[in-house]
Amino acid sequence: MFLRRDPAGWPYYARPRLGCSETFTAADVAAVRARQRELGVPEALEWVHQTTPSLLAAARADGLTVHQCPLLVLGGATPEPTPPAGGRVAVLRADSPDLAAVDAAVHAGFSGVDAVEHEGAGADDPGAASAWKSGLLADGLLVTAGAFDETGRAVGGGSHAPRGDTTELAGIAVIPSARRRGFGAALTHLLAAEARSRGVGTVFLSAQDDAVARVYERVGFVRVGTACVAEPS
């Protein structure tokens, strides 16, 4: 299990140990969930199906809902996508005044609404959450890009988190009224290009479904497996 050391940080899931070859059972999953409840952290598991195939049936047997998401890795050169219609995308600095608006747009995009609310609004200390994220940006441990419409309003965003030779693109979302204009593809391309520019060799992500995966494939990503996300119904 991954436990956050900073209360402003992100809550994470549990996953199998790397290289684990055991056959998992519903009892194993129940034991992990009991420990998560004891610690007051989300009851969530994530894994790659191809490396730990037995966990899918075990999670379902313990009553969890399992979302199976296409897992993709960036191939060679990334083709230039068509720029978003009537807008732009940009990488943000740690001190960018647009960070809060982009965070809010991403939160709204995943919620399927146009009304935005800062993603730190539900935290015990939204100011601490923003400062924590700005620190990650300043240290190069997180890269955030924003999408803006023709009026300059933030309509989406996304991030990647470089760690050595590997990074994951995550949190890419656009509010409903700004979709189908190329913002998602442009954000993905920008983040992938930024990762490549700093020498990252492995750039990966998981897509919500096949339709979203096709957007990433147009930017140069290739499917390599299935990412599983398990949580209570």
C-alpha positions as CSV (number, residue, x, y, z in Angstrom):
1,M,0.0,0.0,0.0
2,F,1.1,3.6,-0.7
3,L,0.5,5.9,2.2
4,R,0.9,9.6,1.7
5,R,3.4,11.3,4.1
6,D,2.1,14.8,3.4
7,P,-1.6,15.4,4.2
8,A,-1.8,17.6,1.1
9,G,-0.7,14.8,-1.2
10,W,-2.7,12.4,-3.3
11,P,-4.2,9.3,-1.8
12,Y,-3.0,6.2,-3.6
13,Y,-4.1,2.6,-4.1
14,A,-2.6,-0.8,-3.2
15,R,-1.0,-3.0,-5.8
16,P,0.9,-6.4,-6.0
17,R,4.6,-6.3,-5.3
18,L,6.8,-6.1,-8.4
19,G,7.7,-9.6,-9.6
20,C,5.1,-11.3,-7.4
21,S,4.0,-14.6,-9.0
22,E,1.5,-15.7,-6.4
23,T,-2.1,-16.7,-7.2
24,F,-4.3,-14.2,-5.4
25,T,-7.6,-15.1,-3.6
26,A,-10.6,-13.2,-2.5
27,A,-9.3,-13.6,1.1
28,D,-6.1,-11.7,0.1
29,V,-8.1,-8.9,-1.3
30,A,-10.3,-8.7,1.8
31,A,-7.2,-8.5,4.0
32,V,-5.8,-5.6,2.1
33,R,-9.2,-3.8,2.1
34,A,-9.5,-4.3,5.9
35,R,-6.1,-2.7,6.4
36,Q,-7.1,0.2,4.1
37,R,-10.2,0.8,6.2
38,E,-8.2,0.6,9.4
39,L,-5.9,3.3,8.1
40,G,-8.7,5.4,6.6
41,V,-7.4,5.3,3.1
42,P,-9.3,4.6,-0.1
43,E,-10.3,1.0,-0.7
44,A,-8.6,0.8,-4.1
45,L,-6.4,-1.6,-6.0
46,E,-4.5,-1.1,-9.3
47,W,-2.5,-3.6,-11.4
48,V,-1.5,-4.7,-14.9
49,H,-3.6,-7.7,-15.8
50,Q,-0.9,-9.3,-17.9
51,T,1.6,-9.4,-15.0
52,T,-0.9,-10.4,-12.3
53,P,-3.8,-12.2,-14.0
54,S,-5.2,-14.0,-10.9
55,L,-6.1,-10.7,-9.2
56,L,-9.0,-9.9,-11.5
57,A,-11.1,-12.8,-10.4
58,A,-10.0,-12.4,-6.7
59,A,-11.1,-8.7,-6.7
60,R,-14.4,-9.5,-8.2
61,A,-15.0,-12.4,-5.8
62,D,-14.5,-10.0,-2.9
63,G,-17.2,-7.7,-4.3
64,L,-15.1,-5.0,-6.0
65,T,-16.0,-3.5,-9.3
66,V,-13.0,-3.7,-11.7
67,H,-12.5,-1.3,-14.6
68,Q,-10.3,-2.6,-17.4
69,C,-8.5,0.2,-19.1
70,P,-6.3,0.1,-22.2
71,L,-2.6,0.5,-21.2
72,L,-0.5,2.3,-23.8
73,V,3.1,3.2,-24.3
74,L,4.5,6.0,-26.6
75,G,6.1,4.6,-29.7
76,G,8.7,6.4,-31.8
77,A,8.3,9.9,-33.2
78,T,5.0,11.7,-32.2
79,P,3.1,13.1,-35.2
80,E,2.0,16.7,-35.0
81,P,-1.8,16.9,-34.3
82,T,-4.1,19.5,-35.7
83,P,-4.0,22.5,-33.3
84,P,-7.2,22.8,-31.2
85,A,-9.8,24.9,-32.9
86,G,-9.8,28.4,-31.6
87,G,-7.6,27.7,-28.6
88,R,-4.1,26.8,-27.4
89,V,-2.3,24.4,-25.0
90,A,0.8,25.3,-22.9
91,V,3.1,23.9,-20.3
92,L,2.7,25.8,-17.0
93,R,5.3,27.1,-14.6
94,A,5.2,26.4,-10.9
95,D,4.3,30.1,-10.3
96,S,1.7,30.3,-13.2
97,P,-1.4,32.2,-12.2
98,D,-3.4,29.7,-14.4
99,L,-2.6,26.6,-12.3
100,A,-5.7,26.8,-10.1
101,A,-8.0,27.4,-13.1
102,V,-6.5,24.5,-15.0
103,D,-6.8,22.2,-12.0
104,A,-10.5,23.2,-11.7
105,A,-11.1,22.5,-15.4
106,V,-9.6,19.1,-15.1
107,H,-11.7,18.3,-12.1
108,A,-14.8,19.5,-14.0
109,G,-13.9,17.5,-17.0
110,F,-13.7,14.3,-15.1
111,S,-16.9,15.1,-13.3
112,G,-18.6,15.7,-16.7
113,V,-19.6,19.3,-16.0
114,D,-18.7,22.7,-17.2
115,A,-19.0,24.4,-13.8
116,V,-15.5,24.4,-12.3
117,E,-14.4,24.1,-8.7
118,H,-10.7,24.1,-7.6
119,E,-9.7,20.4,-7.1
120,G,-8.3,21.4,-3.7
121,A,-11.6,22.8,-2.5
122,G,-12.5,19.6,-0.7
123,A,-9.2,19.2,1.0
124,D,-8.6,20.1,4.7
125,D,-6.3,22.9,3.5
126,P,-6.7,23.9,-0.2
127,G,-3.8,26.3,0.1
128,A,-1.5,23.6,1.4
129,A,-2.6,21.3,-1.5
130,S,-1.8,24.1,-4.1
131,A,1.6,24.8,-2.4
132,W,2.4,21.1,-2.4
133,K,1.7,20.8,-6.1
134,S,3.6,23.9,-7.0
135,G,6.6,22.4,-5.1
136,L,6.4,19.3,-7.3
137,L,6.4,21.4,-10.4
138,A,9.4,23.5,-9.2
139,D,11.3,20.3,-8.4
140,G,10.6,18.8,-11.8
141,L,8.7,15.9,-10.4
142,L,5.5,17.0,-12.1
143,V,4.7,18.7,-15.4
144,T,1.3,20.3,-15.9
145,A,-0.2,21.6,-19.2
146,G,-3.3,23.6,-19.6
147,A,-5.8,24.0,-22.5
148,F,-7.4,27.4,-23.1
149,D,-10.2,28.5,-25.4
150,E,-10.2,31.5,-27.7
151,T,-11.2,33.8,-24.7
152,G,-8.3,32.5,-22.6
153,R,-10.5,30.5,-20.3
154,A,-9.0,27.2,-19.0
155,V,-11.0,24.3,-20.4
156,G,-8.8,21.4,-19.6
157,G,-5.4,20.1,-18.7
158,G,-3.2,17.2,-17.9
159,S,0.2,16.2,-16.3
160,H,3.0,13.8,-16.4
161,A,5.3,12.8,-13.5
162,P,8.9,12.0,-14.7
163,R,10.9,9.6,-12.5
164,G,14.2,8.8,-14.1
165,D,13.7,7.2,-17.5
166,T,9.9,6.7,-17.1
167,T,6.8,8.9,-16.8
168,E,3.1,8.5,-16.7
169,L,0.7,10.9,-18.4
170,A,-2.4,11.3,-16.2
171,G,-5.3,13.5,-15.4
172,I,-5.9,14.6,-19.0
173,A,-9.4,16.0,-19.2
174,V,-11.4,18.6,-21.0
175,I,-14.8,20.1,-19.9
176,P,-17.8,18.8,-22.0
177,S,-18.5,22.1,-23.9
178,A,-14.9,22.2,-25.2
179,R,-14.6,18.6,-26.4
180,R,-14.3,17.4,-30.0
181,R,-12.1,20.4,-30.8
182,G,-8.7,18.7,-30.5
183,F,-7.8,19.8,-27.0
184,G,-7.3,16.3,-25.7
185,A,-5.0,15.2,-28.5
186,A,-3.0,18.5,-28.3
187,L,-2.5,18.1,-24.6
188,T,-1.3,14.6,-25.0
189,H,1.1,15.5,-27.7
190,L,2.5,18.5,-25.7
191,L,3.0,16.4,-22.6
192,A,4.6,13.5,-24.6
193,A,6.9,15.9,-26.4
194,E,7.9,17.6,-23.2
195,A,8.8,14.2,-21.7
196,R,10.8,13.3,-24.7
197,S,12.6,16.7,-24.6
198,R,13.9,15.8,-21.1
199,G,15.2,12.4,-22.2
200,V,12.4,10.2,-20.9
201,G,12.5,6.9,-22.7
202,T,9.3,5.2,-21.5
203,V,6.1,7.3,-21.6
204,F,2.9,5.5,-20.7
205,L,-0.7,6.1,-19.8
206,S,-4.0,4.3,-19.2
207,A,-7.1,5.2,-21.1
208,Q,-10.6,5.3,-19.7
209,D,-12.0,3.2,-22.6
210,D,-11.4,2.2,-26.2
211,A,-12.7,5.5,-27.6
212,V,-10.3,7.5,-25.5
213,A,-7.5,5.1,-26.4
214,R,-8.0,5.8,-30.0
215,V,-7.3,9.5,-29.3
216,Y,-4.0,8.5,-27.8
217,E,-3.2,6.1,-30.6
218,R,-3.5,9.0,-33.1
219,V,-0.7,10.8,-31.1
220,G,1.6,7.8,-31.4
221,F,0.7,5.6,-28.4
222,V,0.5,1.8,-28.8
223,R,-1.5,-0.6,-26.7
224,V,0.6,-3.0,-24.7
225,G,-1.8,-4.4,-22.0
226,T,-4.7,-3.7,-19.7
227,A,-4.6,-1.7,-16.5
228,C,-7.1,-2.8,-13.9
229,V,-8.6,-0.4,-11.3
230,A,-10.7,-2.0,-8.6
231,E,-12.9,-0.2,-6.1
232,P,-16.1,-0.8,-4.1
233,S,-19.3,-0.5,-6.1
